[in-house]
Amino acid sequence: MSNTTPPPPPPAFPPHPPAKKRNTNAVIIGSAAAVIAAVVATGIVVVNSRDDDKKPETTTAAGSATTDDVVTGEEEPAEDEPAEEPEPESTEPEVAGLNETAAYGNGVEVSLSKFARGTSSEYGSPENTPYVKFAVRVKNDGKSTIDTSGFTTSCSYGEAGQSSESIFDSDGGLNGGPDTRLLAGRSITVTWACELPKAEDTIQIEVSPDMETEKAIFTGKVK
């Protein structure tokens, strides 16, 4: 037998230290987080910026509106002068004589005629009272119908203007005023009487053809 021992194995090199794994994932995640944070931060800034842009516009608009409404004393515009309204038609005729005609601007005319003295009967109101009787004619030459149910007549006599009562006496045909509507182009005649003592001859008679018209005034002497 040979006493040959195998040669010793070559010396082993020390093993390489394990390679350190780079923390690539952490870097990537950190970078991504930073990017996201930047984006989010940018978004917030943009949103806030947009919101801020709206507020000044609103404020500016309000401020502009307020500024437009404020006018200094020197800049105050002159007030518009009111338009001149046309003068209404005259409904007040001049004083007329007993035998004249009072004409209104709306085409209505009033005239008196057929003056006669008399005395009311015992059934009259007032009774046994001396009076002057006359015919009142209302002519409507206007374009509108007038309501003669509002017809009125009043009198006074003497230079002092003594109040004179109206006489109502069916026996003498003194039945008061009309109760009808007077169409355009038509006329109506009413017999009326007012107290007039026999010693008096001056009388003033006021006639209104309806409730909306001023009284026509007649004055003079009767026989």
C-alpha positions, 0 to 999 in steps of 0.5 A, a space after each residue: 500500500 502506498 502511503 500517499 495522501 491526497 494533496 490538500 485542497 486549494 485555499 478557499 477565497 473568502 466568500 463575497 459579501 452579499 450585495 446590498 439591495 438598493 432601496 429602489 422601491 423606497 426611492 420610487 415610492 418616496 418620489 411618487 409621494 413627493 410628486 403626489 404631494 406636489 400635485 395635491 399642493 398645486 391643486 389646492 393652490 389652483 383651487 384657492 386661486 380660482 376661488 380668490 379670483 371669483 371673490 374679487 370679481 364679485 366684490 368689484 362688481 358690487 363696488 362698481 354698482 355701488 360706485 355707479 349709484 353714488 353721485 356727487 352734488 356736482 354730478 347730480 342729473 337735473 330732474 326731468 321736468 313733468 310733462 305739461 298736462 293739457 288743461 281740462 275742458 272748462 265746466 264753469 260757464 260765465 254768468 248769463 242773463 235770464 234769457 241767455 244760454 250758458 254753454 259748457 266746453 263739453 257741448 252741453 247748453 242750458 237756457 231759461 224761458 217762459 217766465 211767469 208768476 204764480 202762487 202755489 195751491 194749498 196742496 203745494 210745497 210750500 203752500 200758498 206761496 208766490 213764485 216765479 215759474 220758468 222752463 229749463 232746457 238742457 241740450 246735449 250737443 256733446 258726444 257723451 250721454 249725461 245723467 239728468 237724474 242729478 239735475 238741480 236748480 236753486 234760486 235766490 232773490 233780492 239784492 241781498 240774495 235771499 234764499 228762495 225755496 223751490 216750489 213743488 205743486 202738481 196742480 201747477 205742473 211743478 213735479 221736480 226734475 227729470 229722472 232720465 239719461 240724455 243722449 248726445 244730440 237730444 234735449 230735455 225741458 223741465 218746468 221749475 218754480 222758485 219762491 219770489 215775493 210779489 214785491 221782489 223782481 230780481 232773481 238769481 237761478 243756478 242750474 246744474 244739468 247733472 252731478 258732475 257739471 258746475 252750475 250755470 248761473 242766470 240773473 236778471 229781473 222778472 215782471 
